[in-house]
């Protein structure tokens, strides 16, 4: 049963992240059905090529509010959110009566896993497109396929018998969330975003989770040219991927961006290009067979170059750098400092991770 659940979860992930044009007729039919379920008249539809375009344009005929057009506290958004919440409460009650013992297992394996994947892919694009303070986070929770996938698994893998009305509501939400990109409802118009034309990901967990990552270009790109560069799940400026030089890295004030740029070119190349002075080297007692190397980096700061004690997914051990106080002159003492240990305590470790 868990294998079946994993297959259904992966099916939903594939439906959530396809790099192909939206199925506009299916999306409009599903959203219109959801409006009706919420007691609203179906809207007209305004399509945009990307989430950024959705927040830079005002649909024809829509009045511009003083605080901007995309603040989700209007009647349509509230009605749809309330309708979705009621559906989930009804489905939870059926699950409780028929298969409550599996609910926790599949909630973790399917719902939480998919929520993480959507948050670190399409969710990242939505956050990059606009100020998240202007859009209720709960609306994006409604648009995440994770909750639909969870109930679909309870229906298909666990055999929970939802009523025809409940199944119809679940199927309408599923179609609305997988036939197009993000969408934003108003009383008489619904703004619909196209899907991206490119999505590049990597595994990020043991439960089928993925995150954005591309080492040689945008990790997600839309038809209007808007894109996002991401290094192992961290959004970065395009230069980090396209042209990371030691000079640019040294000028960067954001610590995470600096880290990603250095990883992009590799610590040895950065150290050589930046001309960092070697302070000392020593065998790593916490990682037998590996070496610790300590370099001067900036005033009052040194960098310890170490090798990861755990094997990466590709079978290699990653070399990484850690900044330490400039007063530390011994590589082993620097490694101990990063763990909050004394030099003697670190030297007694069997193997760090």
VOPAGU-2260 file (C-alpha; in pm, 1 decimal, decimal comma):
REM VOPAGU-2260
SITE   aa  ch    i         X         Y         Z
SITE  UNK   A    0       0,0       0,0       0,0
SITE  UNK   A    1     285,8     239,3      73,7
SITE  UNK   A    2     430,1     165,1    -268,7
SITE  UNK   A    3      95,2     250,3    -427,0
SITE  UNK   A    4      83,2     572,2    -223,6
SITE  UNK   A    5     433,0     668,5    -339,3
SITE  UNK   A    6     334,8     608,0    -702,1
SITE  UNK   A    7      24,6     828,0    -665,2
SITE  UNK   A    8     232,6    1095,9    -493,0
SITE  UNK   A    9     482,3    1097,0    -780,8
SITE  UNK   A   10     193,8    1112,9   -1026,3
SITE  UNK   A   11      66,1    1427,5    -857,0
SITE  UNK   A   12     414,5    1578,5    -852,2
SITE  UNK   A   13     435,6    1522,4   -1227,1
SITE  UNK   A   14      98,9    1692,5   -1272,1
SITE  UNK   A   15     207,9    1986,8   -1057,6
SITE  UNK   A   16     541,5    2060,1   -1228,6
SITE  UNK   A   17     501,2    2001,8   -1604,2
SITE  UNK   A   18     689,0    2239,2   -1835,5
SITE  UNK   A   19     414,4    2260,5   -2094,9
SITE  UNK   A   20     133,7    2507,1   -2178,8
SITE  UNK   A   21    -169,0    2520,1   -1953,9
SITE  UNK   A   22    -481,1    2330,8   -2052,5
SITE  UNK   A   23    -689,2    2647,7   -2056,8
SITE  UNK   A   24   -1031,4    2490,8   -2127,5
SITE  UNK   A   25    -983,1    2238,1   -1844,8
SITE  UNK   A   26    -854,5    2504,6   -1604,7
SITE  UNK   A   27   -1138,9    2746,3   -1678,1
SITE  UNK   A   28   -1400,9    2471,0   -1647,9
SITE  UNK   A   29   -1259,5    2356,7   -1312,8
SITE  UNK   A   30   -1230,9    2706,4   -1166,6
SITE  UNK   A   31   -1582,5    2790,9   -1287,4
SITE  UNK   A   32   -1705,3    2476,2   -1109,8
SITE  UNK   A   33   -1531,9    2584,2    -790,1
SITE  UNK   A   34   -1694,2    2928,5    -810,7
SITE  UNK   A   35   -2035,0    2757,8    -839,3
SITE  UNK   A   36   -1960,8    2530,5    -542,1
SITE  UNK   A   37   -1876,7    2842,8    -342,1
SITE  UNK   A   38   -2209,3    3004,7    -440,7
SITE  UNK   A   39   -2055,1    3246,3    -693,0
SITE  UNK   A   40   -2118,2    3313,9   -1058,5
SITE  UNK   A   41   -1836,1    3186,1   -1283,0
SITE  UNK   A   42   -1581,8    3460,4   -1359,9
SITE  UNK   A   43   -1428,3    3579,4   -1680,4
SITE  UNK   A   44   -1064,7    3480,3   -1717,1
SITE  UNK   A   45    -753,9    3692,3   -1764,6
SITE  UNK   A   46    -447,0    3488,3   -1863,7
SITE  UNK   A   47     -91,3    3604,6   -1802,0
SITE  UNK   A   48     239,7    3437,4   -1898,6
SITE  UNK   A   49     395,7    3430,3   -1551,7
SITE  UNK   A   50     335,2    3504,1   -1182,4
SITE  UNK   A   51     536,0    3823,5   -1222,0
SITE  UNK   A   52     306,4    3938,9   -1502,4
SITE  UNK   A   53       8,0    3870,5   -1277,2
SITE  UNK   A   54     139,7    4125,3   -1029,2
SITE  UNK   A   55     243,7    4383,5   -1286,3
SITE  UNK   A   56     -85,7    4406,0   -1477,1
SITE  UNK   A   57    -442,8    4489,8   -1389,0
SITE  UNK   A   58    -709,0    4289,6   -1574,4
SITE  UNK   A   59    -925,3    4497,0   -1810,5
SITE  UNK   A   60   -1231,1    4631,2   -1632,4
SITE  UNK   A   61   -1087,0    4573,2   -1285,1
SITE  UNK   A   62   -1065,0    4876,3   -1058,5
SITE  UNK   A   63    -725,6    4940,8    -902,4
SITE  UNK   A   64    -751,0    4942,7    -523,6
SITE  UNK   A   65    -543,7    5194,8    -324,3
SITE  UNK   A   66    -344,0    4909,9    -170,5
SITE  UNK   A   67    -297,7    4730,0    -501,9
SITE  UNK   A   68    -508,0    4478,1    -695,6
SITE  UNK   A   69    -358,7    4164,0    -550,1
SITE  UNK   A   70    -457,8    4165,0    -185,3
SITE  UNK   A   71    -662,4    3853,7    -117,3
SITE  UNK   A   72    -927,8    3961,3     126,6
SITE  UNK   A   73   -1216,5    3995,9    -119,0
SITE  UNK   A   74   -1544,1    3802,2    -119,5
SITE  UNK   A   75   -1442,1    3558,5    -394,5
SITE  UNK   A   76   -1116,6    3455,2    -229,5
SITE  UNK   A   77   -1287,5    3417,3     107,2
SITE  UNK   A   78   -1572,1    3213,7     -39,1
SITE  UNK   A   79   -1339,9    2978,4    -227,6
SITE  UNK   A   80   -1114,1    2935,1      74,2
SITE  UNK   A   81   -1412,8    2859,5     297,0
SITE  UNK   A   82   -1546,4    2609,6      42,1
SITE  UNK   A   83   -1208,8    2432,4      26,8
SITE  UNK   A   84   -1185,6    2423,0     406,4
SITE  UNK   A   85   -1533,1    2271,7     438,6
SITE  UNK   A   86   -1449,8    2007,8     178,4
SITE  UNK   A   87   -1135,0    1912,5     367,8
SITE  UNK   A   88   -1323,6    1889,8     697,0
SITE  UNK   A   89   -1582,6    1663,3     534,4
SITE  UNK   A   90   -1314,2    1443,4     380,2
SITE  UNK   A   91   -1127,6    1424,0     711,4
SITE  UNK   A   92   -1442,2    1300,3     881,4
SITE  UNK   A   93   -1479,0    1017,8     627,3
SITE  UNK   A   94   -1110,2     930,0     665,8
SITE  UNK   A   95   -1148,6     921,9    1043,4
SITE  UNK   A   96   -1439,2     678,9    1020,4
SITE  UNK   A   97   -1289,4     441,6     764,9
SITE  UNK   A   98    -910,4     454,7     767,5
SITE  UNK   A   99    -779,3     674,0    1046,7
SITE  UNK   A  100    -490,7     435,7    1111,8
SITE  UNK   A  101    -335,9     515,7     773,7
SITE  UNK   A  102    -399,3     888,2     782,7
SITE  UNK   A  103     -80,5     979,8     971,0
SITE  UNK   A  104     137,8     761,0     752,2
SITE  UNK   A  105       5,9     896,7     424,0
SITE  UNK   A  106      -6,4    1252,4     554,8
SITE  UNK   A  107     369,9    1233,0     605,5
SITE  UNK   A  108     451,4    1031,1     294,0
SITE  UNK   A  109     229,2    1223,5      54,3
SITE  UNK   A  110      97,6    1552,4     186,3
SITE  UNK   A  111     404,2    1680,5     367,6
SITE  UNK   A  112     639,7    1557,3      94,8
SITE  UNK   A  113     444,9    1724,9    -185,9
SITE  UNK   A  114     399,4    2042,8      17,6
SITE  UNK   A  115     776,2    2068,1      52,1
SITE  UNK   A  116     831,6    2009,8    -318,3
SITE  UNK   A  117     575,4    2271,3    -425,6
SITE  UNK   A  118     706,3    2521,5    -170,1
SITE  UNK   A  119    1061,4    2480,8    -304,0
SITE  UNK   A  120     963,7    2504,1    -674,0
SITE  UNK   A  121     648,4    2689,1    -781,6
SITE  UNK   A  122     619,0    2846,4    -438,5
SITE  UNK   A  123     967,0    2991,6    -469,7
SITE  UNK   A  124     870,9    3147,7    -803,4
SITE  UNK   A  125     557,6    3300,5    -650,6
SITE  UNK   A  126     754,5    3446,7    -359,0
SITE  UNK   A  127    1011,2    3592,9    -598,3
SITE  UNK   A  128     739,4    3754,5    -809,2
SITE  UNK   A  129     588,4    3974,2    -540,1
SITE  UNK   A  130     595,5    4089,6    -181,8
SITE  UNK   A  131     452,0    3795,3      16,5
SITE  UNK   A  132     311,7    4036,8     274,6
SITE  UNK   A  133      54,3    4146,6      17,6
SITE  UNK   A  134     -84,6    3798,8     -45,4
SITE  UNK   A  135    -229,7    3570,7     219,0
SITE  UNK   A  136     -10,6    3262,5     255,6
SITE  UNK   A  137    -322,3    3056,4     317,9
SITE  UNK   A  138    -434,8    3113,8     -41,4
SITE  UNK   A  139    -118,5    2946,5    -171,3
SITE  UNK   A  140    -185,6    2661,9      71,5
SITE  UNK   A  141    -517,5    2612,1    -108,6
SITE  UNK   A  142    -335,8    2606,4    -443,8
SITE  UNK   A  143     -84,1    2341,6    -334,8
SITE  UNK   A  144    -166,1    1999,2    -479,2
SITE  UNK   A  145     -48,6    1828,5    -159,2
SITE  UNK   A  146    -388,8    1823,2       9,0
SITE  UNK   A  147    -566,4    1694,0    -303,5
SITE  UNK   A  148    -301,3    1424,4    -347,1
SITE  UNK   A  149    -338,2    1313,4      14,9
SITE  UNK   A  150    -713,5    1258,8     -14,2
SITE  UNK   A  151    -665,9    1094,6    -354,4
SITE  UNK   A  152    -427,7     845,9    -193,9
SITE  UNK   A  153    -678,2     778,2      83,8
SITE  UNK   A  154    -938,1     714,9    -185,8
SITE  UNK   A  155    -731,1     508,0    -429,3
SITE  UNK   A  156    -477,8     330,6    -207,7
SITE  UNK   A  157    -664,6     303,3     122,6
SITE  UNK   A  158   -1011,9     257,1     -26,1
SITE  UNK   A  159   -1182,4     536,9     169,9
SITE  UNK   A  160   -1537,1     574,2      25,5
SITE  UNK   A  161   -1599,7     944,1     -36,9
SITE  UNK   A  162   -1945,8    1042,0    -155,9
SITE  UNK   A  163   -1998,4    1141,7    -518,9
SITE  UNK   A  164   -2037,7    1505,5    -412,7
SITE  UNK   A  165   -1715,1    1496,3    -212,0
SITE  UNK   A  166   -1530,4    1322,3    -496,6
SITE  UNK   A  167   -1656,6    1584,5    -742,2
SITE  UNK   A  168   -1528,1    1867,9    -523,7
SITE  UNK   A  169   -1192,2    1695,0    -484,5
SITE  UNK   A  170   -1164,1    1634,4    -857,7
SITE  UNK   A  171   -1254,2    1996,1    -939,3
SITE  UNK   A  172    -982,3    2125,9    -707,2
SITE  UNK   A  173    -735,5    1873,5    -847,4
SITE  UNK   A  174    -807,0    1983,1   -1205,5
SITE  UNK   A  175    -789,6    2351,8   -1114,0
SITE  UNK   A  176    -452,0    2305,7    -943,6
SITE  UNK   A  177    -286,4    2099,9   -1218,3
SITE  UNK   A  178    -427,1    2239,5   -1545,3
SITE  UNK   A  179    -254,6    2577,7   -1511,7
SITE  UNK   A  180      -7,9    2770,6   -1298,9
SITE  UNK   A  181    -102,7    2985,6    -999,4
SITE  UNK   A  182    -436,8    3166,2   -1011,4
SITE  UNK   A  183    -594,1    3450,8    -817,3
SITE  UNK   A  184    -975,1    3484,9    -779,2
SITE  UNK   A  185   -1183,5    3802,4    -772,0
SITE  UNK   A  186   -1557,4    3858,9    -783,5
SITE  UNK   A  187   -1592,4    3889,0   -1160,8
SITE  UNK   A  188   -1248,4    3792,3   -1294,6
SITE  UNK   A  189    -992,8    3522,3   -1221,9
SITE  UNK   A  190    -628,1    3590,4   -1307,9
SITE  UNK   A  191    -466,6    3272,5   -1440,6
SITE  UNK   A  192     -93,8    3221,2   -1487,5
SITE  UNK   A  193      56,7    2997,2   -1752,0
SITE  UNK   A  194     284,2    2715,3   -1645,7
SITE  UNK   A  195     661,8    2758,6   -1672,4
SITE  UNK   A  196     831,8    2651,4   -1993,5
SITE  UNK   A  197    1126,0    2502,3   -1801,9
SITE  UNK   A  198    1154,5    2353,2   -1452,1
SITE  UNK   A  199    1481,8    2197,7   -1335,5
SITE  UNK   A  200    1494,2    2017,4   -1003,3
SITE  UNK   A  201    1700,7    1781,6    -792,6
SITE  UNK   A  202    1605,4    1537,3    -514,9
SITE  UNK   A  203    1598,5    1701,2    -173,7
SITE  UNK   A  204    1478,7    1427,0      59,1
SITE  UNK   A  205    1405,5    1059,7     101,6
SITE  UNK   A  206    1027,8    1092,6      49,7
SITE  UNK   A  207    1035,1    1195,3    -314,6
SITE  UNK   A  208    1080,9    1565,8    -241,5
SITE  UNK   A  209    1246,5    1788,7    -500,0
SITE  UNK   A  210    1377,6    2144,8    -503,7
SITE  UNK   A  211    1488,0    2386,4    -775,0
SITE  UNK   A  212    1847,9    2358,4    -890,9
SITE  UNK   A  213    2028,0    2427,9   -1217,4
SITE  UNK   A  214    2409,2    2458,8   -1246,7
SITE  UNK   A  215    2413,5    2617,7   -1592,4
SITE  UNK   A  216    2107,8    2839,6   -1639,1
SITE  UNK   A  217    1767,1    2932,7   -1495,2
SITE  UNK   A  218    1605,0    2671,5   -1274,6
SITE  UNK   A  219    1256,0    2791,6   -1367,3
SITE  UNK   A  220    1161,0    3000,5   -1668,7
SITE  UNK   A  221     836,0    3138,0   -1810,7
SITE  UNK   A  222     737,8    3218,8   -2168,6
SITE  UNK   A  223     768,5    3596,3   -2115,7
SITE  UNK   A  224    1136,9    3556,9   -2025,7
SITE  UNK   A  225    1096,6    3591,3   -1650,2
SITE  UNK   A  226    1312,6    3336,3   -1474,9
SITE  UNK   A  227    1475,9    3242,5   -1148,9
SITE  UNK   A  228    1827,0    3109,8   -1090,9
SITE  UNK   A  229    1857,8    2865,1    -802,9
SITE  UNK   A  230    2154,8    2681,0    -657,1
SITE  UNK   A  231    2053,8    2371,3    -457,0
SITE  UNK   A  232    1730,7    2532,1    -341,3
SITE  UNK   A  233    1870,0    2882,2    -275,9
SITE  UNK   A  234    1760,4    3161,9    -514,4
SITE  UNK   A  235    2061,9    3357,0    -640,6
SITE  UNK   A  236    2142,5    3638,8    -885,4
SITE  UNK   A  237    2209,4    3516,1   -1238,8
SITE  UNK   A  238    2582,9    3594,8   -1214,2
SITE  UNK   A  239    2624,8    3322,0    -952,1
SITE  UNK   A  240    2539,2    3064,7   -1218,8
SITE  UNK   A  241    2665,3    3240,7   -1532,0
SITE  UNK   A  242    2986,2    3414,0   -1421,6
SITE  UNK   A  243    3093,9    3360,0   -1059,9
SITE  UNK   A  244    3435,7    3521,5   -1020,3
SITE  UNK   A  245    3635,0    3568,0    -698,7
SITE  UNK   A  246    3606,7    3945,6    -743,0
SITE  UNK   A  247    3227,2    3936,2    -762,2
SITE  UNK   A  248    3211,6    3696,9    -471,8
SITE  UNK   A  249    3424,4    3925,4    -253,7
SITE  UNK   A  250    3192,4    4219,5    -330,7
SITE  UNK   A  251    2877,1    4025,2    -240,3
SITE  UNK   A  252    2734,7    4115,6     101,9
SITE  UNK   A  253    2477,0    3834,9     125,7
SITE  UNK   A  254    2639,6    3540,3     302,1
SITE  UNK   A  255    2416,5    3278,0     139,0
SITE  UNK   A  256    2476,5    3416,2    -208,9
SITE  UNK   A  257    2852,4    3416,9    -140,9
SITE  UNK   A  258    2836,9    3055,6     -27,0
SITE  UNK   A  259    2646,0    2947,1    -337,8
SITE  UNK   A  260    2881,6    3133,2    -571,0
SITE  UNK   A  261    3186,7    2975,7    -409,1
SITE  UNK   A  262    3028,9    2630,7    -434,2
SITE  UNK   A  263    2949,4    2701,7    -798,4
SITE  UNK   A  264    3316,6    2747,4    -889,9
SITE  UNK   A  265    3447,7    2518,9    -615,5
SITE  UNK   A  266    3643,5    2610,7    -304,5
SITE  UNK   A  267    3986,0    2522,8    -452,0
SITE  UNK   A  268    3925,9    2750,4    -753,6
SITE  UNK   A  269    3797,7    3030,2    -530,8
SITE  UNK   A  270    4092,9    3002,6    -292,1
SITE  UNK   A  271    4338,9    3012,0    -579,6
SITE  UNK   A  272    4159,4    3293,9    -762,7
SITE  UNK   A  273    4119,7    3504,0    -450,7
SITE  UNK   A  274    4480,7    3445,3    -348,5
SITE  UNK   A  275    4398,9    3330,4       4,4
SITE  UNK   A  276    4703,4    3258,4     220,2
SITE  UNK   A  277    4734,0    2911,5     371,5
SITE  UNK   A  278    4767,6    2935,4     750,7
SITE  UNK   A  279    4803,0    2565,3     820,8
SITE  UNK   A  280    4699,1    2212,2     726,3
SITE  UNK   A  281    4646,6    1895,9     932,0
SITE  UNK   A  282    4483,2    1551,3     906,2
SITE  UNK   A  283    4118,0    1563,3    1013,6
SITE  UNK   A  284    4077,9    1344,8    1325,2
SITE  UNK   A  285    3700,4    1357,7    1284,3
SITE  UNK   A  286    3717,5    1234,1     922,6
SITE  UNK   A  287    4007,1     987,7     874,5
SITE  UNK   A  288    4180,6    1014,9     539,0
SITE  UNK   A  289    4077,4    1377,9     487,7
SITE  UNK   A  290    4269,5    1698,8     544,5
SITE  UNK   A  291    4176,8    2025,2     713,2
SITE  UNK   A  292    4317,3    2343,3     554,7
SITE  UNK   A  293    4292,3    2685,0     717,3
SITE  UNK   A  294    4320,0    3008,3     512,4
SITE  UNK   A  295    4318,7    3380,8     578,3
SITE  UNK   A  296    4002,6    3525,3     423,8
SITE  UNK   A  297    3920,3    3872,9     556,4
SITE  UNK   A  298    4041,2    4080,6     850,6
SITE  UNK   A  299    3957,3    3890,1    1170,2
SITE  UNK   A  300    3815,2    3599,9     964,6
SITE  UNK   A  301    3960,5    3274,8     840,1
SITE  UNK   A  302    3806,3    2995,2     637,3
SITE  UNK   A  303    3842,4    2626,2     716,7
SITE  UNK   A  304    3832,8    2397,9     413,7
SITE  UNK   A  305    3705,1    2051,4     510,8
SITE  UNK   A  306    3560,6    1739,6     349,7
SITE  UNK   A  307    3209,0    1625,2     435,2
SITE  UNK   A  308    3200,7    1315,6     652,7
SITE  UNK   A  309    2889,3    1186,7     470,9
SITE  UNK   A  310    2866,8    1070,6     110,1
SITE  UNK   A  311    2654,9    1284,5    -124,5
SITE  UNK   A  312    2386,7    1135,9    -352,6
SITE  UNK   A  313    2637,9    1120,3    -638,8
SITE  UNK   A  314    2879,8     913,2    -426,6
SITE  UNK   A  315    3127,6    1192,8    -366,8
SITE  UNK   A  316    3227,7    1372,1     -48,9
SITE  UNK   A  317    3168,2    1745,3     -80,4
SITE  UNK   A  318    3447,2    1988,0       5,0
SITE  UNK   A  319    3312,8    2291,6     185,2
SITE  UNK   A  320    3436,7    2600,1     368,8
SITE  UNK   A  321    3344,0    2732,6     713,1
SITE  UNK   A  322    3435,1    3075,5     843,3
SITE  UNK   A  323    3602,9    3084,7    1183,6
SITE  UNK   A  324    3749,2    3362,7    1401,4
SITE  UNK   A  325    4077,2    3505,2    1275,7
SITE  UNK   A  326    4246,5    3436,8    1608,8
SITE  UNK   A  327    4237,0    3058,5    1549,3
SITE  UNK   A  328    4562,4    2941,9    1389,3
SITE  UNK   A  329    4528,7    2561,8    1419,8
SITE  UNK   A  330    4307,2    2380,3    1161,8
SITE  UNK   A  331    4201,1    2116,3    1415,8
SITE  UNK   A  332    4110,7    2385,5    1669,0
SITE  UNK   A  333    3911,0    2559,8    1395,1
SITE  UNK   A  334    3717,1    2238,6    1321,2
SITE  UNK   A  335    3654,3    2190,0    1692,5
SITE  UNK   A  336    3525,5    2548,5    1720,7
SITE  UNK   A  337    3260,7    2484,6    1450,9
SITE  UNK   A  338    3121,4    2202,2    1666,9
SITE  UNK   A  339    3145,7    2390,7    1994,3
SITE  UNK   A  340    3412,3    2148,3    2117,7
SITE  UNK   A  341    3762,6    2178,5    2252,4
SITE  UNK   A  342    4052,4    2067,8    2032,6
SITE  UNK   A  343    4101,4    1763,2    2254,1
SITE  UNK   A  344    3733,1    1665,9    2238,2
SITE  UNK   A  345    3725,2    1696,8    1859,1
SITE  UNK   A  346    4040,0    1488,9    1824,9
SITE  UNK   A  347    3863,5    1200,7    2003,8
SITE  UNK   A  348    3569,1    1188,9    1761,3
SITE  UNK   A  349    3533,3     856,5    1576,9
SITE  UNK   A  350    3386,0    1027,1    1270,5
SITE  UNK   A  351    3189,3    1345,9    1227,7
SITE  UNK   A  352    2904,9    1394,1     978,2
